[in-house]
Amino acid sequence: MTKTPSSDIDHPSGKMASGKALAPFRFPAFRAIWTANLFSNIGSMIQSVAAAWLMTELTQSNLLIAMVQASATLPIMLFGVIAGAIADNFDRRRVMLCAQLGMLITSTVLAIVTFQEAVTPFSLLGLTLFVGIGTALNGPAWQASVRAQVGLKDLPQAISLNSIAFNLARSVGPALGGLLISLWDISLAFALNALSYVFMIVVLLKWRPHVPRPKRGPMFNSILTGIRFCVTSHPVRKVLLRGVTIGFGVAAYQALLPVVVRNRLGGDEFSFGLMLGAFGVASIASALFVSPIRRRIGSEAVIGAGTLIFAVAELILIASDDFVLAVTAAILAGAAWVTVMTTLNVAMQVRSPNDILGRCLSIYQAVTFGGMAIGAWVWGAISDLHSIPVAFLLAAGWLAVTFALLHFLAPMPKRGDGVPEQSTSQS
């Protein structure tokens, strides 16, 4: 990592923000962590494709296949709030290091077990669940550390760039994962994911931000403080409500896509990877424009458009009888997904006090990904009891109806509503 004056890394907010989308790349710490995170996300996407497709080979149960998605998001719901308290009470860099190391070990075990052909549906779910726990621990500390990398003025742009990194990985990782599985062996995908954590660990070991020492308090009281703020803040409650309802509805697409590709479209693992890749490409394109669009038309309009477009994408996917139309649905879903998630993330970040930022973000993640985990289980169960089309129709209907209701009952907070004084320009 290029050596620069400490003020560039340790006190990035001292630089004036240019307002440009790529402004956060001026900070060496952000560049290094962003790059490492990109490789780590690519590895995670490769493993995600491999795990989902492997489950279709191990079982015919749509519920178990959907639970692969749930196993990655359920820990965020169960442990996310605790992880947020840890992020606010301990050195966030060290928390991330511990989480990355744990995921490295788990992915290595998964690769070995798969290579030896000893994996079962439940051992696969168990190991992906442990990776999800690492993700839950890492998430609040990583998101709360973005301010230390770029400062408050460039925070919205940094969030968008991190979203681009994630969705760039969603573009490259799935297609690469599908190719590797078809040419070699699923265990290779798990091994590559384990290797991807090494780069992030090295970067975090070199990063030495000068941030205030966290004020430690009793963990239970710390958790209650974060929950109390989120419950009593009317604008934050609106963001959380949108997060859980949207997460529940979009889960059908993400959890049941492997079944649709394999059983309805007659595709293979490479086709599955291409579908996820199309989702990621559309997400990148959308992330580049979501901030200016949000500033122009407001968060409520952006959330509404994204929610309805995702519902349409689910309907198109289940009506598809050819791969081209299914890819169209993936493109629409990817654009809608990043539009909604980035808008919710920014709304939550700028309305959270810095001293409890980790806890607030963890609560947001727990609520949103908890909705996704529960949704994956519900839509998987419905598809087993009835059919996949019924599950998708109900999921699309859920998104449309809940948007119509919440548009009037709990609209997104307006600019400056509930934002701390130092953050009002970013809302």
Secondary structure by P-SEA (a helix, b strand, c coil): cccccccccccccccccccccccccccaaaaaaaaaaaaaaaaaaaaaaaaaaaaaaacccaaaaaaaaaaacccccccaaaaaaaaaaccaaaaaaaaaaaaaaaaaaaaaaaaaccccaaaaaaaaaaaaaaaaaaaaaaaaaccccccccaaaaaaaaaaaaaaaaaacaaaaaaaaaacccaaaaaaaaaaaaaaaaaaaaaccccccccccccaaaaaaaaaaaaaacaaaaaaaaaaaaaaaaaaaaaaaaaaaacccccccaaaaaaaaaaaaaaaaaaaacaaaaaaaccaaaaaaaaaaaaaaaaaaaaacccaaaaaaaaaaaaaaaaaaaaaaaaaaaaaccccaaaaaaaaaaaaaaaaaaaaaaaaaaaaaaccaaaaaaaaaaaaaaaaaaaacccccccccccccccccccc
